[in-house]
Amino acid sequence: MQGNLPPEAQEKLEELQDLQETAQQVAAQKQQAETQLNESETALEALDDIDEDTAMYREVGELLVETEYGEAYDDLEENVENLEVRVEQLSKQEERVREQFESLQQELQQMLQGGAGGGPMGPGGAGGA
């Protein structure tokens, strides 16, 4: 069907496909950020049940390096805050892309419905005489 579309409709269709790809990428990024947020929140809750004098280690590349309770707690808290902001930003971006997609989809639908009737400049219209 794409071969029979007018150039304007073909362009809109390509934009739609690009937006769909963008939406999938944003959704994947959001899912990853939400997973990281859940893991960080779980770790933060686990720290509440650990004695502050317990030896703690953090992963730095391939190594485990000893760290202090307060530092680990502060780092996790900061990480949670940053991830909450990231998830919120991605949610807003996801909504904007969805709105653009729906708007473009309506434009394309109107274009195709309007073009199906042959219009005044189409075959048999005033432009052909």
ZIFEN-V961019 format. One record per backbone hydrogen bond with DSSP energy under -0.5 kcal/mol. CO is the residue of the C=O (numbers start at 1). NH is the residue of the N-H. E is the energy in kcal/mol with one decimal. If there is no record, write none. Layout:
co->CO nh->NH e->E
co->CO nh->NH e->E
This chain:
co->1 nh->4 e->-1.4
co->2 nh->5 e->-1.2
co->6 nh->10 e->-2.5
co->7 nh->11 e->-2.4
co->8 nh->12 e->-2.1
co->9 nh->13 e->-2.5
co->10 nh->14 e->-2.2
co->11 nh->15 e->-2.2
co->12 nh->16 e->-2.5
co->13 nh->17 e->-2.2
co->14 nh->18 e->-2.3
co->15 nh->19 e->-2.7
co->16 nh->20 e->-2.3
co->17 nh->21 e->-2.0
co->18 nh->22 e->-2.5
co->19 nh->23 e->-2.7
co->20 nh->24 e->-2.0
co->21 nh->25 e->-2.2
co->22 nh->26 e->-2.7
co->23 nh->27 e->-2.4
co->24 nh->28 e->-2.1
co->25 nh->29 e->-2.4
co->26 nh->30 e->-2.7
co->27 nh->31 e->-2.4
co->28 nh->32 e->-2.3
co->29 nh->33 e->-2.5
co->30 nh->34 e->-2.7
co->31 nh->35 e->-2.2
co->32 nh->36 e->-2.4
co->33 nh->37 e->-2.5
co->34 nh->38 e->-2.6
co->35 nh->39 e->-2.3
co->36 nh->40 e->-2.5
co->37 nh->41 e->-2.7
co->38 nh->42 e->-2.3
co->39 nh->43 e->-2.2
co->40 nh->44 e->-2.4
co->41 nh->45 e->-2.4
co->42 nh->46 e->-2.1
co->43 nh->47 e->-1.8
co->44 nh->48 e->-1.0
co->45 nh->49 e->-0.6
co->46 nh->49 e->-1.0
co->47 nh->50 e->-1.4
co->51 nh->54 e->-1.8
co->56 nh->67 e->-2.5
co->58 nh->65 e->-3.0
co->60 nh->63 e->-2.2
co->63 nh->60 e->-3.2
co->63 nh->65 e->-0.5
co->65 nh->58 e->-2.8
co->67 nh->56 e->-0.8
co->68 nh->72 e->-2.6
co->69 nh->73 e->-2.9
co->70 nh->74 e->-2.7
co->71 nh->75 e->-2.6
co->72 nh->76 e->-2.3
co->73 nh->77 e->-2.6
co->74 nh->78 e->-2.5
co->75 nh->79 e->-2.4
co->76 nh->80 e->-2.6
co->77 nh->81 e->-2.3
co->78 nh->82 e->-2.6
co->79 nh->83 e->-2.5
co->80 nh->84 e->-2.4
co->81 nh->85 e->-2.0
co->82 nh->86 e->-2.4
co->83 nh->87 e->-2.8
co->84 nh->88 e->-2.0
co->85 nh->89 e->-2.6
co->86 nh->90 e->-2.6
co->87 nh->91 e->-2.2
co->88 nh->92 e->-2.2
co->89 nh->93 e->-2.5
co->90 nh->94 e->-2.7
co->91 nh->95 e->-2.1
co->92 nh->96 e->-2.5
co->93 nh->97 e->-2.5
co->94 nh->98 e->-2.2
co->95 nh->99 e->-2.5
co->96 nh->100 e->-2.6
co->97 nh->101 e->-2.7
co->98 nh->102 e->-2.6
co->99 nh->103 e->-2.5
co->100 nh->104 e->-2.8
co->101 nh->105 e->-2.5
co->102 nh->106 e->-2.1
co->103 nh->107 e->-2.3
co->104 nh->108 e->-2.6
co->105 nh->109 e->-2.3
co->106 nh->110 e->-2.7
co->107 nh->111 e->-2.6
co->108 nh->112 e->-2.7
co->109 nh->113 e->-2.6
co->110 nh->114 e->-2.8
co->111 nh->115 e->-2.1
co->112 nh->116 e->-1.4
co->113 nh->117 e->-0.6
co->115 nh->118 e->-1.0
co->118 nh->122 e->-1.0
co->119 nh->122 e->-0.7
co->120 nh->127 e->-2.3
co->122 nh->125 e->-2.1
co->125 nh->128 e->-1.3
co->126 nh->129 e->-0.8
